[in-house]
């Protein structure tokens, strides 16, 4: 009896042990990046990087960006407007800039901010234009009238002073249903803004909600003590989840706008609470000192030791659950300064997933700084300044600056697709303490059952009904019937 009970409980424990403690199971037959250029058609934006984009449900809007002009034999900035129906992957050019006066539409640019109101209009702000001119204009594209409206001089306070963010590019940007939010960004060469602005999509007005007005030492400040992130460019952003918006990484030492020096690259993750209007540090390396390259444990396991390396200008998506996804960007070759000074960088092609419920990173696969490659087949080429859109949990990666299979760098025009539904099973999350507790409880139950059974048997033998002894003897005579 005791053995049967013990074996039954052991079998239960064995089944429980099949659950990964905090694990996630991917179906890698589904989790594959596939090159997906949509229907074969001549009308499309072509090669792009750094475009101003906004997704309105199933419609994806794209303005400007940088491309390569084969006629000129060089790159150039654009100011045309496109939209794509995500479900059919069909592109339509909404506004052609070739014959429009510059006072009737935004000038060519890249790395600006864009949001909008569903079905009504799209708003863009700032960016960097030709000759690296940093811009501070705010424009609205009216869908019904099919024209641009300049709102740059329409933001004044009670003293008739213009209230608008200063010129900037490569700022962190978020879109909510009623605001476009920007944080930091670069101006001039090597200078970073230390402010945060909200643009009301109903009132068409800017509101300065800066977390600090003092930023010594070229824009850096004691952010952890003050409770907000350092100013930066090229941060990864994710939209509204669990009452807040999120920011990761970026470059806090923009020595030169187009330079590739990782001395200021970060790997910190922050949340901005939309109710309290306060920043909260979640995790990562968030202070000055040695930069961090990726730390990777077992694929699919959210461990505290899992850390994406510092980077900027990576691609990001938010799934329909509690996940924040990130691909690539530009990171470090090594977390130490080179002999010639500076921190050499490289383009990355690693794929990461942050689960908000457990506040831990999961390495999905890809190639990290050390060259480690795991499970995910046929990754997109490494890149920065790519464009992203999604259809539910189907993620798309479009264009950007990077290298092709021949390691030739340039502006790309490819579109890649991955299905996040490859997460086929997420076991219940157990902490290490709870697992130990369950094991102790199980063995305690076994002990109690064994002791109870032995005690009951002893009581039965000791206090049961006693029968008198009966002696039998052999009969020596036969009884006739």
C-alpha positions in Angstrom: 0.0 0.0 0.0 2.7 2.5 1.0 4.7 1.7 -2.1 1.6 2.3 -4.3 1.0 5.7 -2.7 4.6 6.6 -3.0 4.8 5.6 -6.7 1.6 7.5 -7.5 2.9 10.7 -5.9 6.3 10.2 -7.6 4.5 10.0 -10.9 2.7 13.2 -10.2 6.0 14.9 -9.4 7.5 13.5 -12.6 4.7 15.0 -14.6 5.1 18.3 -12.9 8.8 18.2 -13.6 8.0 18.2 -17.3 7.0 21.8 -17.1 9.8 24.2 -17.5 10.1 26.3 -14.4 9.5 29.5 -16.2 9.7 28.1 -19.7 8.2 28.9 -23.1 7.9 26.4 -25.9 8.3 27.6 -29.5 7.3 25.7 -32.6 10.3 26.4 -34.7 8.5 24.9 -37.8 6.3 28.0 -37.5 8.8 30.5 -36.1 10.6 31.1 -39.3 11.4 34.4 -40.9 10.1 34.4 -44.5 10.8 36.9 -47.2 7.4 38.3 -48.1 7.3 41.1 -50.7 3.6 40.9 -51.2 1.9 40.9 -54.6 4.1 41.5 -57.7 3.3 45.0 -58.6 5.2 48.0 -60.0 3.8 50.5 -57.6 5.6 50.4 -54.2 7.8 52.7 -52.1 11.0 50.7 -53.0 14.1 50.8 -50.9 13.6 52.9 -47.8 15.2 53.6 -44.4 14.3 56.0 -41.6 10.8 56.8 -42.9 8.1 58.3 -40.7 5.4 55.6 -40.3 2.2 55.1 -38.4 -0.3 52.2 -38.5 -4.0 52.9 -38.5 -5.6 49.5 -37.9 -5.1 47.5 -41.1 -3.7 50.6 -43.0 0.0 51.4 -42.8 1.2 54.9 -43.6 4.7 55.8 -44.7 6.1 59.3 -45.3 9.5 60.1 -46.8 12.7 58.5 -45.6 16.0 57.9 -47.4 16.5 55.9 -50.6 19.1 55.3 -53.2 18.8 57.1 -56.5 20.3 55.1 -59.3 20.2 58.1 -61.6 22.2 60.3 -59.2 24.3 57.4 -58.0 23.8 58.5 -54.4 21.3 58.5 -51.5 18.6 61.2 -51.3 15.7 62.1 -48.9 12.1 61.9 -50.0 8.8 63.5 -49.0 6.2 61.4 -50.7 3.3 59.7 -48.8 2.2 56.1 -49.2 -0.3 53.7 -47.6 -0.5 50.0 -47.6 -3.4 47.7 -46.9 -1.7 45.2 -44.6 -4.0 42.3 -45.4 -3.4 42.4 -49.1 0.0 44.0 -49.0 -1.1 46.5 -51.7 0.6 49.9 -51.8 -0.9 53.1 -53.0 0.9 56.4 -53.5 -1.3 59.0 -51.8 0.7 62.1 -52.3 3.4 62.6 -55.0 5.9 65.2 -54.0 7.6 65.7 -57.4 5.5 68.7 -58.5 4.3 70.2 -55.2 5.6 73.5 -53.8 7.5 73.1 -50.5 5.2 75.5 -48.7 2.3 73.1 -49.3 3.8 70.0 -47.9 6.7 68.9 -45.6 10.2 69.0 -47.0 12.1 65.7 -47.5 13.3 64.1 -44.2 14.0 61.0 -42.2 14.0 59.9 -38.6 11.1 62.1 -37.6 8.0 61.3 -35.5 4.5 60.3 -36.8 1.1 59.4 -35.4 -2.5 60.1 -36.3 -6.2 59.7 -35.6 -7.9 56.7 -37.2 -9.6 57.5 -40.5 -9.1 61.2 -40.2 -5.5 62.4 -40.4 -1.8 61.7 -39.9 0.6 64.0 -38.0 4.4 64.3 -38.5 7.0 66.2 -36.6 10.6 67.0 -37.0 13.4 64.8 -38.3 16.5 65.6 -40.2 16.4 67.0 -43.7 18.9 67.8 -46.5 22.4 69.0 -45.4 21.6 67.5 -42.0 19.2 70.2 -41.1 17.3 69.4 -37.9 13.6 70.2 -38.3 10.9 71.5 -35.9 7.8 71.7 -38.1 4.5 70.0 -37.3 2.3 68.9 -40.3 -1.1 67.3 -40.6 -2.3 65.3 -43.6 -6.1 65.5 -43.9 -7.4 62.2 -45.4 -10.7 63.7 -46.6 -9.3 66.8 -48.3 -6.1 65.0 -49.4 -3.8 67.8 -48.5 -1.1 68.8 -46.0 -1.7 71.5 -43.3 1.2 73.2 -41.6 0.6 73.6 -37.8 4.1 74.7 -37.0 3.1 78.3 -36.0 -0.3 77.5 -34.5 1.0 76.6 -31.0 1.0 79.7 -28.7 0.5 80.2 -25.0 -1.4 83.1 -23.2 1.6 85.4 -24.0 1.4 84.5 -27.7 4.7 82.7 -27.4 5.1 79.7 -29.7 4.9 76.5 -27.8 6.6 73.7 -29.7 9.5 71.3 -29.3 12.8 72.4 -30.5 14.2 70.9 -33.7 15.3 67.3 -33.3 15.6 63.9 -35.0 15.7 60.3 -34.0 13.6 60.9 -30.9 11.8 58.2 -29.1 8.1 58.3 -30.2 4.9 56.7 -29.0 1.3 56.9 -30.3 -1.8 56.7 -28.1 -5.4 57.2 -29.1 -5.2 60.9 -28.2 -1.5 61.9 -28.2 1.8 61.7 -30.0 4.6 61.6 -27.4 8.3 62.3 -28.0 11.3 62.0 -25.7 14.8 63.4 -26.2 16.4 63.2 -29.7 19.4 64.9 -31.3 19.9 68.5 -32.3 23.0 69.9 -34.0 26.0 67.5 -33.8 26.5 65.7 -30.6 23.8 67.4 -28.6 20.8 65.7 -27.0 17.5 67.1 -25.8 16.5 66.4 -22.2 12.7 66.8 -22.5 9.4 65.1 -23.2 6.5 66.5 -25.1 2.9 65.5 -25.7 1.0 66.6 -28.9 -2.8 66.5 -28.5 -4.4 64.8 -31.5 -7.7 66.5 -30.7 -6.6 70.1 -29.8 -3.5 70.1 -32.1 -1.3 71.6 -29.4 2.0 70.7 -27.8 2.4 70.3 -24.1 5.9 70.3 -22.5 6.0 67.6 -19.8 9.8 67.6 -19.4 11.0 65.5 -16.5 14.0 67.8 -15.9 15.2 71.2 -16.9 18.8 70.7 -15.9 21.1 68.4 -17.9 24.7 69.0 -17.2 27.6 67.3 -18.9 26.3 67.3 -22.4 22.8 66.2 -21.6 23.6 63.5 -19.1 22.2 63.6 -15.6 21.7 61.4 -12.5 18.7 59.7 -14.0 18.3 56.9 -11.5 18.2 59.3 -8.6 15.8 61.5 -10.5 13.8 58.6 -11.7 13.9 59.0 -15.5 16.1 57.8 -18.4 19.1 59.6 -19.8 18.5 61.6 -23.0 19.3 59.5 -26.1 18.7 58.8 -29.8 17.6 55.7 -31.5 15.8 54.1 -28.6 13.5 51.1 -29.1 9.9 51.9 -28.2 6.7 49.9 -27.6 3.2 51.3 -27.3 0.6 51.2 -24.6 0.4 48.1 -22.4 -0.4 47.7 -18.7 -1.0 51.4 -18.3 2.3 52.6 -19.8 4.7 53.0 -22.7 8.1 51.4 -22.9 11.7 52.4 -23.9 14.8 50.3 -24.3 18.4 51.2 -25.2 19.6 53.9 -27.6 22.6 56.1 -27.7 23.3 58.6 -24.9 26.6 59.9 -26.4 25.8 61.2 -29.8 29.3 62.5 -30.7 28.2 62.9 -34.4 24.8 62.2 -35.8 25.9 59.6 -38.4 28.9 58.2 -36.4 29.1 54.6 -35.4 30.6 54.7 -32.0 29.0 52.6 -29.3 30.4 54.4 -26.3 26.9 55.7 -25.3 24.9 52.6 -26.3 22.5 51.5 -23.6 20.6 48.4 -22.6 18.1 49.7 -20.0 14.4 49.1 -20.1 12.0 51.8 -18.7 8.2 52.2 -18.3 6.4 55.5 -18.4 3.1 55.4 -16.5 0.5 57.3 -18.4 -1.6 57.9 -15.3 1.0 59.1 -12.9 3.2 60.7 -15.6 6.3 59.1 -14.1 9.1 56.9 -15.3 10.0 53.6 -13.7 13.2 51.7 -14.3 12.6 48.0 -15.0 16.0 46.4 -15.6 19.2 46.5 -17.6 22.5 48.4 -17.4 21.4 52.0 -16.9 24.5 53.9 -15.8 27.8 55.0 -17.1 30.5 52.4 -17.3 31.4 49.4 -19.4 28.9 48.7 -22.1 27.0 45.4 -22.2 26.9 42.8 -24.9 24.2 40.1 -24.9 24.0 37.5 -22.2 22.1 34.4 -23.5 21.0 31.4 -21.5 18.8 28.6 -22.8 16.6 29.5 -25.7 13.0 29.9 -24.6 13.7 30.3 -20.9 13.0 33.7 -19.3 15.9 34.0 -16.9 17.3 37.0 -15.0 20.6 36.3 -16.6 19.2 36.9 -20.1 20.2 40.4 -21.3 20.0 41.8 -24.8 23.2 43.7 -25.5 23.2 47.5 -25.7 22.0 48.8 -29.1 20.2 51.5 -31.0 17.8 51.8 -33.9 16.5 48.2 -33.6 13.0 47.1 -34.8 10.2 46.4 -32.4 6.6 45.0 -32.2 4.0 44.5 -29.5 2.0 41.3 -29.6 -1.7 41.0 -28.6 -0.7 39.6 -25.2 1.9 40.9 -22.8 5.0 40.6 -25.0 7.5 43.2 -26.3 9.5 41.9 -29.3 12.8 43.3 -30.7 15.0 42.4 -33.6 18.5 43.5 -34.6 19.8 47.1 -34.4 23.4 48.2 -34.0 25.4 46.9 -31.1 29.0 46.5 -29.9 31.7 44.2 -31.2 32.9 43.9 -27.7 32.1 45.7 -24.4 35.6 47.2 -24.1 37.2 50.3 -25.7 39.4 49.6 -28.7 43.1 50.4 -28.7 42.4 53.2 -31.1 39.7 54.7 -28.9 35.9 54.3 -29.1 33.7 51.3 -29.1 33.5 49.6 -32.5 30.0 48.6 -33.5 28.3 45.9 -35.7 24.8 45.3 -37.0 22.9 42.6 -35.1 20.4 40.0 -36.2 19.1 38.6 -32.9 15.5 38.1 -31.9 14.3 38.9 -28.3 11.0 38.7 -26.4 10.3 40.5 -23.1 7.3 39.1 -21.1 5.9 41.9 -18.9 4.2 39.5 -16.4 7.5 38.1 -15.3 9.7 41.1 -16.2 12.3 38.9 -17.9 13.9 38.6 -21.4 13.7 35.5 -23.5 16.2 34.9 -26.3 14.1 33.6 -29.2 17.0 33.0 -31.5 19.3 34.5 -34.0 22.9 35.7 -34.1 24.3 37.7 -31.2 27.5 39.8 -31.0 29.5 36.7 -30.2 28.2 35.0 -33.4 26.0 32.5 -31.5 23.2 31.3 -33.6 20.2 29.4 -32.3 17.2 27.6 -33.9 15.6 30.3 -36.0 16.2 29.5 -39.6 16.9 32.0 -42.3 17.0 35.3 -40.4 16.6 38.6 -42.1 19.9 40.3 -42.8 21.1 42.6 -40.0 20.0 46.2 -40.3 19.1 49.5 -38.6 16.4 52.1 -39.3 14.0 49.5 -40.6 10.3 50.0 -40.8 7.8 47.7 -39.0 4.1 46.9 -39.2 1.9 44.0 -38.1 -1.3 42.2 -38.6 -2.3 40.8 -35.2 0.6 38.6 -34.2 2.1 38.5 -37.7 5.1 40.8 -37.6 6.7 42.5 -40.7 10.1 44.0 -41.2 10.6 46.3 -44.2 13.8 48.0 -45.6 16.4 49.8 -43.4 20.1 50.1 -43.7 22.1 46.9 -43.7 24.2 44.4 -45.6 23.0 41.8 -48.1 24.1 38.2 -48.4 27.3 39.5 -50.1 28.0 41.8 -47.1 27.4 44.8 -49.3 25.9 47.7 -47.3 23.1 49.8 -48.6 19.4 50.8 -48.2 17.2 47.7 -48.4 13.8 47.2 -49.9 13.0 43.7 -48.7 10.0 42.7 -46.5 10.2 39.8 -44.0 7.5 38.2 -42.0 7.4 36.1 -38.9 4.4 34.6 -37.1 4.5 35.2 -33.3 1.8 32.5 -32.9 4.7 30.0 -32.9 4.4 30.2 -29.2 2.4 27.0 -28.8 2.6 26.5 -25.1 3.5 28.6 -22.1 3.5 26.5 -18.9 2.4 28.1 -15.6 5.1 30.3 -14.1 6.7 28.9 -11.0 9.4 30.6 -9.0 12.2 28.5 -7.6 10.8 28.9 -4.1 7.4 27.6 -5.1 9.0 24.6 -6.9 10.9 23.7 -3.7 7.8 24.2 -1.7 5.8 21.8 -3.9 8.5 19.1 -3.6 8.6 19.4 0.2 4.8 19.3 0.4 4.7 16.2 -1.8 7.2 14.3 0.3 5.5 15.5 3.4 2.2 14.0 2.1 4.0 10.7 1.4 5.4 10.6 4.9 2.1 11.4 6.5 0.3 8.7 4.5 2.9 6.1 5.3 2.9 6.9 9.0 -0.9 6.9 9.1 -1.1 3.6 7.3 1.4 1.9 9.7 -0.4 3.4 12.7 -3.8 2.1 11.5 -2.4 -1.4 10.8 -0.9 -1.5 14.3 -4.1 -0.4 15.9 -6.0 -3.0 13.9 -3.7 -5.8 15.0 -3.7 -4.7 18.6 -7.3 -3.8 19.2 -9.2 -6.0 16.8 -11.6 -8.9 17.7 -9.8 -11.8 19.5 -10.9 -15.4 18.6 -10.4 -18.3 21.1 -7.8 -20.8 20.1 -9.2 -24.0 18.6 -7.3 -27.3 18.6 -8.1 -30.0 16.1 -7.3 -33.8 16.6 -7.4 -36.6 14.1 -10.4 -39.0 14.3 -9.3 -42.6 14.5 -12.7 -44.1 13.8 -14.8 -44.0 10.7 -18.4 -43.0 10.9 -20.7 -45.0 8.7 -23.3 -43.0 6.9 
